[in-house]
Amino acid sequence: MILCSRYLVPNGYLGLTIFPFVFLKNKKLKEDAKLINHESIHLKQQLELLILPFYVWYIIEWFIRLFFKGNAYRNISFEKEAYENESNLEYLKTRKWYSFLKYL
């Protein structure tokens, strides 16, 4: 389910996925197939980890990556998978379970 709210999406971001919702900064972004695919990859990741463990893992990995060189957010395995595959609109059809592990 896609919802639009500039207040729920943090500044600097276009979208945010909190199962089962995808929040977008504005309605026009519903037409951005690449962004929708990116957020859909996160929905799949969240389902694989039974939702709550996804958020725990995400926060722990983000915190650990703060101590490494580079952007902590962009280096989280979930984000790396989503960014690398967001342009492939067929990705979710062929994606194997737990594919984010390749990006650790």
C-alpha positions in Angstrom: 0.0 0.0 0.0 1.5 3.3 -1.1 0.8 6.4 1.0 2.0 10.0 0.4 3.1 12.3 3.2 5.9 14.8 3.2 5.8 14.7 7.0 6.4 11.0 7.4 9.4 10.8 5.0 12.6 12.3 6.5 14.2 15.2 4.7 16.7 14.0 2.1 14.7 10.9 1.3 12.0 10.3 -1.3 10.5 7.1 0.2 10.3 5.0 3.3 9.1 1.5 3.7 7.5 0.2 6.9 5.7 -3.0 6.2 3.1 -3.1 4.8 3.3 0.6 3.8 5.4 2.5 1.3 5.5 6.2 2.2 6.4 8.6 -0.5 7.3 12.3 -0.2 4.6 13.3 -2.7 2.0 11.8 -5.1 4.0 12.4 -8.2 6.6 9.8 -7.0 4.0 7.0 -7.5 5.0 7.2 -11.1 8.7 6.6 -10.5 9.1 2.9 -11.3 12.7 2.9 -10.1 11.8 4.3 -6.7 8.8 1.9 -6.3 11.0 -1.0 -7.2 13.6 0.1 -4.6 10.9 0.2 -1.9 9.4 -3.1 -3.1 12.7 -4.7 -2.6 12.6 -3.5 1.0 9.2 -5.0 1.4 10.5 -8.4 0.3 13.5 -8.1 2.7 11.2 -7.3 5.5 8.9 -10.3 4.8 11.9 -12.6 4.6 13.1 -11.6 8.1 9.5 -11.6 9.5 9.4 -7.8 9.7 10.6 -7.0 13.3 14.0 -8.7 12.9 14.5 -6.7 9.7 14.4 -3.4 11.7 16.6 -4.7 14.5 19.2 -5.9 11.9 18.9 -2.7 10.0 19.6 -0.5 13.0 22.5 -2.7 14.3 24.1 -2.8 10.8 23.7 1.0 10.4 25.3 1.5 13.8 28.3 -0.8 13.0 28.8 0.9 9.6 29.1 4.3 11.3 32.6 3.2 12.3 33.7 2.4 8.8 34.7 4.7 6.0 31.8 5.9 3.7 28.1 6.5 4.0 26.7 4.2 6.7 23.2 4.3 5.3 24.3 3.5 1.7 26.5 0.6 3.0 23.8 -1.2 4.8 23.3 -4.6 3.0 19.6 -4.0 2.5 20.2 -0.6 0.9 23.1 -1.9 -1.2 20.8 -4.6 -2.7 18.0 -2.2 -3.3 20.1 0.5 -4.9 22.0 -1.9 -7.0 18.8 -3.5 -8.4 16.3 -0.7 -8.4 16.7 -0.1 -12.2 16.0 -3.8 -12.9 12.2 -3.8 -12.8 12.3 -7.6 -13.2 14.6 -8.2 -10.3 11.9 -9.3 -7.8 10.7 -11.9 -10.2 14.0 -13.7 -10.1 15.4 -12.6 -6.7 16.5 -15.5 -4.5 15.6 -15.5 -0.8 18.0 -13.7 1.5 19.8 -12.1 -1.5 20.8 -9.1 0.8 23.3 -11.4 2.4 25.5 -11.1 -0.7 25.9 -7.4 0.2 27.2 -7.7 3.7 
